[in-house]
Amino acid sequence: MKYVFQLAILCLAILFFNCDGRERMKKTPKEVLQEHKLLDSFSENIKYFPESYNQVETDTTMASGFRVHILNYTDMNSAVLNEFETDSIVNKHYYRDQITHIEVAKNDELIFEKALDKLELIALFPDNKPEILASQLSGSWLNQEHSTDQKVILELNLCRPESDICLFYNLIVEENGSYQIIEVEPEEII
């Protein structure tokens, strides 16, 4: 009986010494993760900015009789991807675009209503298509300082995420309801 017990202990010792992970020591951490199909869950970091739907609404009544209503909201179907790698992890940052819905009234009569997005700007400025597609539409806002009794000026900008590269546009709405969108240089912003 004594020899059976010693033989059992010897067999267990041999079994444990053979399962010490020596074969795993020869593999890189990446190979071990691939073997267990865990690499994908560790090799990508995906983030969205903003994370969820967001909207900002402003309503401005001016002494000139203009009323400007702006609704900027998140376009959940359009985003600009900024992809980079850090420590063998692929980071994907998606910057969601905004849609801006603008209503302008003069003396309580609606004279202008339009929803603007990047596709609208591409249609108006086809030469800027690559820059527009690579940039995030941040929304629009009223430039009260340069608006007059005859027109209102709204500013729009598109910027490349995590950079200083931007495109600037002015939406000018005349009191008769006609409008134009012009591209402006940063130093020309009205």
C-alpha positions as CSV (number, residue, x, y, z in Angstrom):
1,M,0.0,0.0,0.0
2,K,2.9,2.2,0.8
3,Y,4.3,1.8,-2.8
4,V,0.8,2.6,-4.3
5,F,0.6,5.8,-2.3
6,Q,4.2,6.9,-3.4
7,L,3.4,5.9,-7.0
8,A,0.3,8.1,-6.9
9,I,2.2,11.1,-5.5
10,L,4.9,10.6,-8.1
11,C,2.3,10.5,-11.0
12,L,0.6,13.7,-9.6
13,A,4.0,15.5,-9.4
14,I,4.9,14.5,-13.0
15,L,1.5,15.7,-14.1
16,F,1.8,19.1,-12.4
17,F,5.4,19.6,-13.6
18,N,4.2,19.0,-17.2
19,C,1.5,21.6,-16.9
20,D,3.8,24.5,-15.8
21,G,3.1,26.6,-19.0
22,R,6.6,26.1,-20.5
23,E,5.1,26.0,-24.0
24,R,3.2,29.3,-23.3
25,M,6.5,31.0,-22.3
26,K,7.7,30.7,-25.8
27,K,4.7,32.6,-27.1
28,T,4.2,36.3,-27.2
29,P,1.2,37.8,-25.3
30,K,-0.4,38.6,-28.7
31,E,-0.1,34.9,-29.7
32,V,-1.7,33.8,-26.4
33,L,-4.6,36.2,-26.9
34,Q,-5.0,35.0,-30.5
35,E,-5.0,31.4,-29.4
36,H,-7.9,32.1,-27.0
37,K,-9.7,34.4,-29.5
38,L,-9.3,37.4,-27.1
39,L,-7.1,39.6,-29.2
40,D,-10.0,41.6,-30.9
41,S,-11.5,42.6,-27.6
42,F,-8.1,44.1,-26.4
43,S,-6.7,45.5,-29.6
44,E,-9.4,48.1,-30.4
45,N,-10.6,51.1,-28.5
46,I,-13.7,52.7,-30.0
47,K,-15.2,56.0,-28.7
48,Y,-18.0,58.3,-30.0
49,F,-18.1,62.1,-29.5
50,P,-20.7,62.9,-28.3
51,E,-21.6,59.5,-26.9
52,S,-25.3,60.0,-27.3
53,Y,-27.9,62.2,-29.0
54,N,-27.6,65.9,-28.1
55,Q,-29.4,69.0,-29.1
56,V,-29.1,72.7,-28.4
57,E,-31.9,75.2,-29.3
58,T,-31.6,79.0,-29.3
59,D,-34.2,81.5,-30.1
60,T,-33.2,85.1,-30.5
61,T,-35.5,88.1,-31.1
62,M,-33.7,91.2,-32.4
63,A,-34.6,94.8,-32.2
64,S,-34.7,94.9,-36.1
65,G,-37.8,92.7,-36.1
66,F,-35.8,89.5,-37.0
67,R,-36.4,86.3,-34.9
68,V,-33.9,83.6,-35.4
69,H,-34.5,80.1,-34.2
70,I,-31.6,77.6,-34.4
71,L,-31.8,73.9,-33.5
72,N,-28.4,72.1,-33.6
73,Y,-28.7,68.3,-33.1
74,T,-26.5,65.3,-33.4
75,D,-26.6,63.4,-36.6
76,M,-26.4,59.8,-35.4
77,N,-25.7,58.5,-38.9
78,S,-22.8,60.7,-39.9
79,A,-19.4,60.8,-38.2
80,V,-15.8,61.6,-38.9
81,L,-13.3,58.9,-38.0
82,N,-9.9,59.7,-36.4
83,E,-7.9,56.5,-36.2
84,F,-4.5,56.1,-34.5
85,E,-2.5,53.5,-32.7
86,T,-1.0,53.6,-29.2
87,D,0.8,50.6,-27.6
88,S,-0.5,48.2,-30.3
89,I,-4.1,49.3,-29.6
90,V,-6.0,50.7,-32.5
91,N,-8.0,53.8,-31.3
92,K,-11.0,54.7,-33.3
93,H,-12.6,58.1,-32.4
94,Y,-15.8,58.8,-34.2
95,Y,-16.8,62.5,-34.1
96,R,-20.6,62.8,-34.9
97,D,-21.7,65.6,-37.1
98,Q,-24.4,68.1,-36.3
99,I,-27.5,69.1,-38.3
100,T,-28.5,72.6,-38.0
101,H,-32.1,73.6,-38.5
102,I,-32.6,77.4,-39.0
103,E,-35.8,79.4,-39.1
104,V,-35.7,83.2,-39.6
105,A,-38.8,85.4,-39.3
106,K,-39.2,89.1,-39.9
107,N,-42.0,90.9,-38.1
108,D,-43.5,87.5,-37.1
109,E,-43.6,86.3,-40.7
110,L,-41.4,83.2,-41.5
111,I,-39.1,84.2,-44.4
112,F,-36.5,81.4,-44.3
113,E,-36.4,77.8,-43.1
114,K,-33.6,75.2,-43.9
115,A,-31.8,72.2,-42.4
116,L,-28.1,72.3,-43.2
117,D,-25.7,69.4,-43.1
118,K,-22.4,68.5,-44.7
119,L,-24.1,67.1,-47.8
120,E,-25.8,70.5,-48.4
121,L,-22.4,72.2,-48.1
122,I,-20.8,69.7,-50.5
123,A,-23.5,70.5,-53.1
124,L,-22.8,74.2,-52.8
125,F,-19.0,73.9,-52.6
126,P,-18.0,70.7,-54.6
127,D,-14.3,71.8,-54.7
128,N,-14.2,71.5,-50.9
129,K,-15.7,68.0,-50.8
130,P,-12.5,66.2,-49.4
131,E,-12.1,68.8,-46.7
132,I,-15.8,68.9,-45.8
133,L,-15.9,65.1,-45.6
134,A,-12.8,65.0,-43.3
135,S,-14.3,67.7,-41.0
136,Q,-17.0,67.7,-38.4
137,L,-19.9,70.1,-38.7
138,S,-20.2,71.8,-35.3
139,G,-23.5,73.6,-35.9
140,S,-24.4,77.2,-36.4
141,W,-24.9,80.4,-34.4
142,L,-26.1,83.9,-34.9
143,N,-23.6,86.7,-35.4
144,Q,-25.6,89.6,-33.9
145,E,-22.8,92.0,-34.1
146,H,-22.7,92.1,-37.9
147,S,-26.4,91.5,-38.6
148,T,-28.3,94.6,-39.7
149,D,-31.9,95.8,-40.1
150,Q,-31.9,94.2,-43.6
151,K,-30.1,90.9,-43.0
152,V,-29.0,88.3,-40.4
153,I,-25.7,86.6,-40.5
154,L,-25.2,83.1,-39.2
155,E,-21.8,81.4,-38.9
156,L,-21.1,77.7,-39.6
157,N,-17.8,76.0,-39.1
158,L,-16.4,72.6,-39.9
159,C,-13.2,71.4,-38.2
160,R,-11.1,68.3,-38.6
161,P,-11.1,66.5,-35.3
162,E,-8.1,66.9,-33.0
163,S,-6.6,69.5,-35.3
164,D,-6.7,73.3,-36.0
165,I,-7.8,72.9,-39.6
166,C,-11.2,74.5,-40.1
167,L,-13.5,75.7,-42.8
168,F,-15.7,78.7,-42.2
169,Y,-19.0,79.7,-43.8
170,N,-21.5,82.5,-43.4
171,L,-25.2,82.1,-44.1
172,I,-26.7,85.5,-45.0
173,V,-30.5,85.8,-44.9
174,E,-31.9,89.0,-46.4
175,E,-35.2,90.5,-45.1
176,N,-37.0,89.3,-48.3
177,G,-36.1,85.6,-47.5
178,S,-33.3,85.3,-50.1
179,Y,-30.1,83.8,-48.8
180,Q,-26.6,82.9,-49.7
181,I,-23.9,80.8,-48.2
182,I,-20.3,82.1,-48.6
183,E,-17.0,80.6,-47.7
184,V,-14.9,83.0,-45.6
185,E,-11.3,82.9,-44.5
186,P,-10.7,83.0,-40.7
187,E,-9.4,86.6,-40.9
188,E,-12.5,87.6,-42.9
189,I,-15.1,86.3,-40.5
190,I,-17.8,88.9,-40.2
